[in-house]
Amino acid sequence: MNSLFLRAFCVLLCFLFYGFFQAGYATTSIREQDEYRFKEPALWAEQFDAPSRDKWQKPQAVIQALQLKPGQTVADIGAGTGYFAIKFARVVGPQGRVIALDRESSMVRYLKKRAKKESLNNLIVRKSPKNNPGLEKQSVDLIFFCNSYHHIHNPNYLKALAKALKKNGKVAVIDIKPNAPRLFPATARFKRHIKLSAQAVVADFKQAGFSLDKEFGFLPYQYFLEFKPTSIASSK
Ligand SMILES: C[S@@+](CC[C@H](N)C(=O)[O-])C[C@H]1O[C@@H](n2cnc3c(N)ncnc32)[C@H](O)[C@@H]1O
């Protein structure tokens, strides 16, 4: 009787371990393979480029705050379907350049087509690896993230940015306040929503050798931070 009970207990234990292992594995594989990937540009474009976004995204006020000028070079990291990249390309004009980077090949193809359709020859769209923006040394005036830094969240990634900035260059981060409503309904497909506070972003930048230079408070659902590299970070 005792040995029967022991065997049943062992079988139960095996089942429990197997279930536990499977659950853990499933979580990892969903996160790594499917979650937080933006593979259907047309679906995302309906949301990222919806005219209603302008009401809360205030793109003209953002461009004004960034003091963007004709002739400047901007890198838009995680440019997606090009909501900001297209607007930036119009502002910097034919003497300037916008380098739109995204890790998703499908987004890159989509935005390349969009740039061609809108005859924006100064909008260069490139696929960038997950852990490296691949920007040339001292090549850009502004590095911009909108709703993309929470997917990166890595001070080591930021270290490379200081070297890519020209003299007086800066990095701007707009990202979603943790208590904001879901801005894009399609993100409901993700199991969880990544929440990254402004304080955590500031800590990452400090660790990477930047200091917070400006903070704008006019966006209702997002924080908007501007960083400058310390002299040590840009010379390294
Ligand atoms: C929520 S979308 C934001 C798109 C755009 N910036 C906007 O405001 O409409 C995030 C984008 O960042 C891209 N992304 C995520 N991680 C990235 C990384 N490590 N490097 C480059 N792009 C990344 C995604 O593929 C996606 O297109």
The ligand as an SDF file (V2000), in Angstrom:
LIG
                    3D

 27 29  0  0  0  0  0  0  0  0999 V2000
    5.3250   51.0040  -30.7950 C   0  0  0  0  0  0  0  0  0  0  0  0
    6.2650   51.0760  -32.2740 S   0  0  0  0  0  0  0  0  0  0  0  0
    6.5550   52.8030  -32.4430 C   0  0  0  0  0  0  0  0  0  0  0  0
    6.7150   53.2310  -33.8880 C   0  0  0  0  0  0  0  0  0  0  0  0
    6.9600   54.7320  -34.1040 C   0  0  0  0  0  0  0  0  0  0  0  0
    8.1320   55.2040  -33.4160 N   0  0  0  0  0  0  0  0  0  0  0  0
    5.7470   55.5290  -33.7180 C   0  0  0  0  0  0  0  0  0  0  0  0
    5.8180   56.3150  -32.7450 O   0  0  0  0  0  0  0  0  0  0  0  0
    4.7200   55.4080  -34.3920 O   0  0  0  0  0  0  0  0  0  0  0  0
    7.8300   50.4370  -31.7960 C   0  0  0  0  0  0  0  0  0  0  0  0
    8.7560   50.1650  -32.9800 C   0  0  0  0  0  0  0  0  0  0  0  0
   10.0680   49.9380  -32.4820 O   0  0  0  0  0  0  0  0  0  0  0  0
   10.6420   48.8670  -33.1980 C   0  0  0  0  0  0  0  0  0  0  0  0
   11.6990   48.2880  -32.3820 N   0  0  0  0  0  0  0  0  0  0  0  0
   11.5690   47.5650  -31.2380 C   0  0  0  0  0  0  0  0  0  0  0  0
   12.7740   47.2160  -30.7600 N   0  0  0  0  0  0  0  0  0  0  0  0
   13.6940   47.7550  -31.5980 C   0  0  0  0  0  0  0  0  0  0  0  0
   15.1280   47.7440  -31.6320 C   0  0  0  0  0  0  0  0  0  0  0  0
   15.8380   47.1230  -30.7030 N   0  0  0  0  0  0  0  0  0  0  0  0
   15.7510   48.3990  -32.6540 N   0  0  0  0  0  0  0  0  0  0  0  0
   15.0250   49.0310  -33.6180 C   0  0  0  0  0  0  0  0  0  0  0  0
   13.6630   49.0490  -33.6370 N   0  0  0  0  0  0  0  0  0  0  0  0
   13.0100   48.4280  -32.6400 C   0  0  0  0  0  0  0  0  0  0  0  0
    9.4760   47.9300  -33.4660 C   0  0  0  0  0  0  0  0  0  0  0  0
    9.7430   47.0230  -34.5200 O   0  0  0  0  0  0  0  0  0  0  0  0
    8.3740   48.9340  -33.7940 C   0  0  0  0  0  0  0  0  0  0  0  0
    8.3210   49.2220  -35.1650 O   0  0  0  0  0  0  0  0  0  0  0  0
  1  2  1  0
  2  3  1  0
  2 10  1  0
  3  4  1  0
  4  5  1  0
  5  6  1  0
  5  7  1  0
  7  8  2  0
  7  9  1  0
 10 11  1  0
 11 12  1  0
 11 26  1  0
 12 13  1  0
 13 14  1  0
 13 24  1  0
 14 15  1  0
 14 23  1  0
 15 16  2  0
 16 17  1  0
 17 18  1  0
 17 23  2  0
 18 19  1  0
 18 20  2  0
 20 21  1  0
 21 22  2  0
 22 23  1  0
 24 25  1  0
 24 26  1  0
 26 27  1  0
M  CHG  2   2   1   9  -1
M  END
$$$$
